[in-house]
Amino acid sequence: MEEEDISDFISNLPYELLQVIVSLIPFKEAIKTSILSTTWRQIWRPCEMNLEFNAHEITSFGATQKLNQITGSFVNSSYDPHALKLFLTNPKSPFLMATKGLNHEELHLEFFSKDELVLSSINLVSEQSVISHKPNKLSSLKTLNLKSITHLADNYISVLFSNCLVLESLKIEKCKGLKNINIKANSCLKRFIAVDCPSIDSITICAPNLKSFWYQGVLPKIEFENTPQLVDVVLNLRDGLGNIEFDCEDVLSFLASLEDIETLTISGVIFGKLDFKLNKLKELCWIDSLINRQKRDSLVCFLQITTSLEKLSVNIDQSYPSITWPMFHQYWHEPHLWMDCETVLKSNYASQLSHLKLINIVGFKPEEDHLLLMELLLHKSLSLKEMTVNSVIDNHSWRVSKIPRSQIIRNITICNPKRIVVHCSTLDCFFLLLQN
C-alpha cells in the first residue's frame, strides 16, 4: 500500500477513534496532527463556552471556584473536546484557551485581555500532598503550562496551582509586565521553566524535590530555598540586563548556591576569577554571540571552578544579540585577579580539567581567539577523548588535533576537502581538522 493510501486510511477512521489516537500521543506530537488535514484540524477546534462573569466579576471568589470546576471537568473528560475556549460576558471577549494532553496529566492555558493592565507578581503555593489532602479533579495533573497570564487570572491560577497535588512540571511564558515569580511547591514539583517574560525582576522558588530549573530572558535576581535535589540549571540571559540595576553580588551568590548541580547551561556573563567551586558539575554548555578576547578569557576563568567537568559545549550563536556586560572583577574582585587565557596556559592549572573527555565548539571560525581557546583546552584536558568543531563557514563537523610546527605533514594540505590545516601566528603549532 502506498504512503498516500495509508494517510487517507488513517484520516478516514471514525472521528471517535482519531480522538483516542490523539489522546494517547504526547502533547507536543499530538498538536502537530492539526496540520495534517481538515479532519485532524477538527479534533483541535476548541469548544467555546460563555462564562456568566464579566471582566469585573471574574476575579471574585465565586468566579474562581467556577473556573476551577470547569477546568477540572475539562481535564477529566474522556476525549472530546481537546481544546476549550472561555469567553467573558458584557461585552463578550476571550478570556482563556485551554488545551489538554496525555492521560488527563497535561494542561496548557493561554490567557487573553483587552485592557493594558498587567499582572506584576505571581504567588503560587501548593504545600499539601495528595496523601494529606482530599483529591480533586486536578489531582492527576502532572504538567501545567501557563502562557500570557493576565491580571484577571491571578486568583484563578493561584487556586488552580494549589489543587494540582502531584504537579511535576510548571512552565510560565510570554508574560508581559510580570516582575516577580514566587513559588512554594510540595515535594512533587521537579521541573520549572520560565521563558520570554521581558520585565522579570526576581524569581524565588521553594521546592524540596526540584531537579531542573530552566530560565531564558533578562537577568533577574534568582533565589532557591530548600532545593537540595537540584541538578540541572539553564540560565540563558540572551536578553541582557533588563530593568534592574546590575548587582554582581546577587549573580555570584546565585551561582555559588549551585554547588551540587551536575549540568549547567549559561550565556552572556563576563566573569573574572571566582572564589567558589562547582565540584559536581559534569556538563557545561557555554553560549554567546561571539568569542573575543574578553569572552574567551571569561570562559577560561569559569572553567577553573569546574573540577569534575567531563563534557564541554561552546555554542557561538550569531543570532544572539550583542550585549555589553559589566566585567565582574570591576565590581567585586580586584583587577589583578583577572586571569586571561595566556596566564592560565602558563599556570599550574592542568588538574582542573583532568576529567574533561568531550569538547564540542559550534560556530567555529579560524580566528585567533577561537584558536587560542582550542589550544588551552587541548593543552589542559588530560583525559580528552575527542574535540570537535562545527564550522560556520561550511556547516561541517570536524575532529581536531594539534600538531607541533616541527612535525607538520607536508602531504596534508588545505586543498584536501576532508583535511584542513589551520595555523595561528601566536602559537607554535598547527591544528589539523578532519571532517567527520
C-alpha positions in Angstrom: 0.0 0.0 0.0 1.4 3.4 -0.9 2.1 6.0 1.7 -0.7 8.3 0.4 -3.2 5.5 0.7 -2.1 4.8 4.3 -2.5 8.5 5.1 -6.0 8.5 3.6 -6.9 5.3 5.5 -5.9 6.9 8.9 -7.7 10.2 8.2 -10.8 8.3 7.2 -11.0 6.5 10.5 -14.1 7.3 12.7 -13.8 10.7 14.5 -14.1 9.0 17.9 -11.1 6.7 17.0 -9.0 9.7 15.9 -9.7 11.3 19.3 -8.5 8.1 21.0 -5.3 8.2 18.9 -4.6 11.8 19.8 -5.3 11.2 23.4 -2.5 8.5 23.5 0.2 10.7 22.0 2.4 13.1 24.0 1.2 16.7 23.6 4.0 18.1 21.5 3.5 15.4 18.9 -0.3 15.3 19.2 -0.8 19.0 18.5 1.2 18.6 15.2 -1.6 16.5 13.8 -3.7 19.7 13.4 -1.8 20.5 10.2 -2.4 17.1 8.5 -5.8 17.7 7.2 -9.2 19.3 7.8 -10.3 16.1 9.6 -7.4 16.3 12.1 -7.9 20.1 12.5 -11.5 19.4 13.5 -10.2 17.5 16.5 -8.4 20.5 17.9 -11.1 23.0 17.1 -12.0 24.5 20.6 -15.3 24.1 22.2 -16.5 27.6 23.0 -18.2 28.4 26.4 -19.6 31.7 27.6 -19.0 32.4 31.2 -21.5 34.1 33.5 -19.0 36.7 34.5 -17.6 39.9 33.1 -14.1 41.4 33.5 -15.0 42.9 36.9 -16.5 39.7 38.3 -14.0 37.2 37.0 -11.6 37.8 39.9 -14.3 37.1 42.6 -14.2 34.0 44.8 -17.3 32.6 43.2 -15.9 33.0 39.7 -12.6 31.5 40.7 -14.3 28.4 42.1 -16.5 28.0 39.0 -13.4 28.3 36.7 -11.6 25.6 38.6 -14.6 23.3 38.4 -14.8 23.9 34.6 -11.1 23.2 34.3 -11.2 20.0 36.3 -14.2 18.7 34.3 -12.4 19.6 31.0 -9.2 17.8 32.1 -11.0 14.7 33.1 -13.4 14.5 30.1 -12.9 11.3 28.1 -11.8 12.5 24.7 -13.8 15.4 23.4 -13.0 18.3 23.3 -9.2 18.6 23.3 -9.4 22.4 23.4 -11.8 24.7 25.3 -12.1 28.5 24.8 -13.8 30.5 27.6 -15.4 34.0 27.0 -16.3 36.7 29.4 -19.7 38.5 29.0 -20.8 42.1 28.7 -19.1 42.6 26.3 -18.1 39.2 25.0 -14.4 38.8 24.9 -12.0 35.8 25.0 -10.5 35.0 28.5 -8.8 31.6 28.3 -7.8 28.9 25.8 -7.3 25.5 27.5 -5.7 22.5 25.7 -5.2 19.2 27.4 -2.6 16.5 26.8 -2.0 12.8 27.5 -4.0 10.8 30.1 -5.5 13.8 31.9 -2.0 14.7 33.1 -1.1 17.7 30.9 -2.8 21.1 30.6 -1.9 24.2 28.6 -3.5 27.5 29.4 -3.3 30.7 27.3 -4.9 33.9 28.6 -6.3 37.0 26.8 -7.1 40.5 27.9 -8.2 43.6 26.0 -7.1 46.2 28.6 -3.5 47.2 29.3 -3.4 46.2 32.9 -0.7 43.6 33.6 0.0 41.1 36.4 3.1 42.2 38.1 3.5 39.3 40.6 2.7 35.6 40.7 2.4 33.9 44.0 1.8 30.1 43.8 1.6 27.9 46.8 0.9 24.1 46.9 2.3 22.7 50.2 -0.2 19.9 50.5 0.4 16.5 49.1 -2.1 14.1 47.6 -1.7 12.0 50.8 -2.7 14.7 53.2 -5.2 16.5 51.0 -8.6 15.4 49.7 -8.2 14.5 46.0 -9.9 16.7 43.4 -10.4 16.8 39.6 -7.0 18.3 39.1 -5.2 15.7 41.4 -3.9 13.8 38.4 -2.3 16.8 36.6 1.4 16.5 36.3 2.3 19.2 33.7 1.0 22.7 33.7 1.9 25.4 31.1 0.8 29.0 31.7 1.1 31.5 28.8 0.4 35.3 28.8 -1.1 35.4 32.3 -3.2 38.5 32.8 -4.2 40.3 36.0 -7.7 38.8 35.6 -6.3 35.3 36.0 -4.4 35.9 39.2 -6.8 34.3 41.7 -7.7 31.6 39.3 -4.2 30.3 38.7 -3.4 30.5 42.4 -6.3 28.2 43.3 -5.5 26.1 40.3 -1.9 25.5 41.4 -2.9 24.7 44.9 -5.2 22.0 43.6 -2.5 20.4 41.5 -1.4 18.0 44.2 1.0 15.8 42.1 2.3 18.5 39.7 5.8 17.7 38.4 6.4 20.3 35.7 5.5 24.0 35.6 6.1 26.4 32.7 5.5 30.2 32.6 6.0 32.0 29.3 5.3 35.2 27.4 4.0 37.2 30.4 4.5 40.9 29.6 4.7 43.2 32.6 5.4 40.3 35.0 8.1 41.3 37.5 8.1 38.7 40.3 7.5 35.0 40.5 7.2 33.3 43.9 6.6 29.6 44.1 6.3 27.4 47.2 5.6 23.9 46.0 5.2 20.5 47.6 7.5 17.5 47.1 6.1 16.6 43.7 7.4 19.6 41.6 10.6 18.5 39.8 10.9 21.0 36.9 10.3 24.7 36.4 10.7 26.7 33.2 10.3 30.5 32.7 10.9 32.0 29.2 10.1 35.2 27.4 9.0 37.3 30.4 10.8 40.6 29.4 10.1 42.6 32.6 11.0 39.9 35.2 13.0 41.2 38.2 13.0 38.3 40.6 12.3 34.6 40.9 12.1 32.8 44.2 11.4 29.0 44.4 11.0 26.7 47.3 10.6 23.1 46.1 12.3 20.3 48.0 12.4 17.9 45.0 13.1 20.4 42.2 15.6 18.8 39.9 15.6 21.1 36.8 15.4 24.9 36.5 15.3 26.5 33.1 15.3 30.2 32.5 15.6 32.4 29.4 15.3 36.1 29.2 16.7 39.2 31.0 18.9 38.9 34.1 16.7 38.6 37.2 17.5 38.0 40.9 17.1 34.3 41.5 16.8 32.7 44.9 16.5 29.0 45.7 15.1 28.0 49.1 15.2 24.3 50.1 16.1 22.8 46.7 18.6 20.1 47.7 17.8 17.9 44.7 18.6 20.5 42.0 21.0 19.1 39.4 20.1 20.8 36.1 20.2 24.5 35.5 19.8 26.6 32.3 20.5 30.3 32.7 20.1 31.8 29.2 20.5 35.6 29.6 20.1 36.3 25.9 18.1 39.5 26.6 20.7 41.2 28.7 20.4 43.1 32.0 16.7 44.0 31.9 15.3 46.7 34.1 17.1 46.0 37.4 20.5 47.5 38.3 23.3 45.1 37.8 24.3 43.5 41.1 27.3 41.3 40.9 26.9 40.0 44.4 23.4 38.7 43.6 24.6 36.8 40.5 27.7 35.3 42.2 25.6 34.4 45.3 23.2 32.6 43.0 26.0 30.7 41.1 27.6 29.8 44.4 24.3 28.2 45.6 24.5 25.8 42.6 27.4 23.8 44.2 25.6 20.5 43.8 24.3 20.8 40.2 25.6 18.4 37.5 24.6 20.1 34.3 24.7 23.9 33.5 23.8 26.0 30.5 24.8 29.6 30.8 25.2 32.5 28.4 26.4 36.1 28.2 28.0 36.8 31.6 31.6 38.1 31.8 33.5 36.5 34.8 36.8 37.2 36.5 38.4 34.9 38.9 35.8 33.2 41.1 36.3 32.0 44.7 33.8 29.1 44.8 33.7 25.7 43.2 31.1 23.7 41.2 32.7 20.4 42.3 29.9 18.2 41.0 29.4 19.8 37.6 29.8 17.3 34.8 28.4 19.0 31.8 28.7 22.7 30.8 27.1 24.4 27.8 28.5 28.0 27.2 26.5 30.2 24.8 27.5 33.5 23.4 27.1 35.6 20.3 30.9 35.7 19.6 34.2 34.8 21.0 36.6 37.7 21.5 39.4 38.1 23.9 37.3 39.2 26.8 34.7 36.4 26.4 37.3 33.8 25.8 39.1 34.7 29.0 35.8 34.8 30.9 35.2 31.1 29.9 38.7 30.3 30.9 38.1 31.8 34.4 34.8 29.9 34.8 36.5 26.6 33.8 38.7 26.9 36.8 35.8 26.2 39.2 34.6 23.1 37.4 36.8 20.5 38.9 34.8 17.4 37.7 33.8 18.6 34.3 33.5 15.8 31.7 31.8 17.4 28.8 32.1 21.0 27.5 30.0 22.6 24.7 30.7 26.1 23.4 27.9 27.4 21.2 28.8 30.6 19.3 25.4 31.7 18.1 25.5 34.8 15.9 21.7 35.1 16.2 22.1 36.2 19.8 22.0 39.9 20.4 25.4 41.5 21.2 25.1 42.7 24.8 27.6 44.8 26.7 28.0 43.2 30.1 29.9 44.7 33.1 33.0 42.7 33.9 32.7 41.0 37.3 36.2 41.9 38.5 35.4 45.6 38.1 32.6 45.3 40.6 33.6 42.5 43.0 37.2 41.4 42.6 40.4 43.5 42.4 41.6 43.9 38.8 44.7 41.9 39.5 42.5 38.8 40.0 41.5 38.8 36.3 43.1 35.8 34.5 43.5 35.8 30.8 44.0 32.8 28.5 47.8 33.2 28.3 48.1 33.3 32.1 46.2 30.1 32.5 48.2 28.4 29.8 51.4 29.1 31.8 49.9 28.4 35.2 49.8 25.1 37.1 46.2 24.5 36.1 46.1 21.1 34.4 44.4 19.3 37.3 41.3 21.5 36.9 40.4 19.8 33.6 41.7 16.4 34.4 38.2 14.8 33.9 37.3 16.6 30.7 36.7 14.0 27.9 34.5 15.6 25.3 34.6 19.1 23.8 32.4 20.5 21.1 32.6 24.0 19.7 29.7 25.1 17.5 30.1 28.2 15.3 33.9 27.9 15.0 35.9 30.3 12.9 39.7 30.0 12.1 40.4 33.2 14.1 43.0 33.9 16.8 40.7 33.9 19.8 39.0 30.7 18.8 42.4 29.0 18.1 43.8 30.2 21.5 40.8 28.7 23.3 41.3 25.4 21.4 45.0 25.4 22.4 44.1 25.9 26.0 41.5 23.2 26.1 43.8 20.7 24.3 46.7 21.5 26.5 44.9 21.3 29.8 42.5 18.4 29.2 44.5 15.4 30.4 41.8 12.8 29.7 40.4 14.2 26.5 39.0 11.7 24.1 37.6 14.0 21.4 37.4 17.6 20.4 35.0 18.5 17.5 34.2 21.9 15.9 31.3 22.8 13.8 32.3 25.5 11.3 30.0 28.4 10.4 31.8 28.5 7.0 30.9 25.1 5.7 28.5 23.8 8.4 30.6 20.6 8.7 31.7 18.9 11.8 35.5 18.4 12.2 37.6 16.4 14.7 40.5 18.5 16.0 44.1 17.5 16.8 47.2 19.6 17.5 50.4 19.2 15.5 53.7 20.8 16.5 55.2 23.0 13.8 58.2 20.7 13.5 56.0 17.7 12.8 53.7 19.1 10.2 53.0 16.6 7.5 53.6 18.1 4.1 51.0 16.0 2.2 48.2 17.2 4.4 47.2 20.4 2.7 44.4 22.8 2.7 43.4 21.5 -0.8 42.2 18.3 0.7 38.5 18.9 1.3 38.4 16.5 4.3 41.6 17.6 5.9 42.4 21.2 6.8 45.4 22.6 8.5 44.9 25.8 10.5 47.7 28.0 11.8 47.7 30.6 14.5 50.5 33.2 14.2 50.8 33.4 18.0 51.1 29.7 18.6 54.0 27.3 17.8 51.7 24.7 16.3 49.1 23.8 13.7 45.6 22.5 14.1 44.5 19.5 12.0 40.8 19.4 11.2 39.5 16.0 9.9 35.9 16.0 8.6 33.5 13.7 10.5 
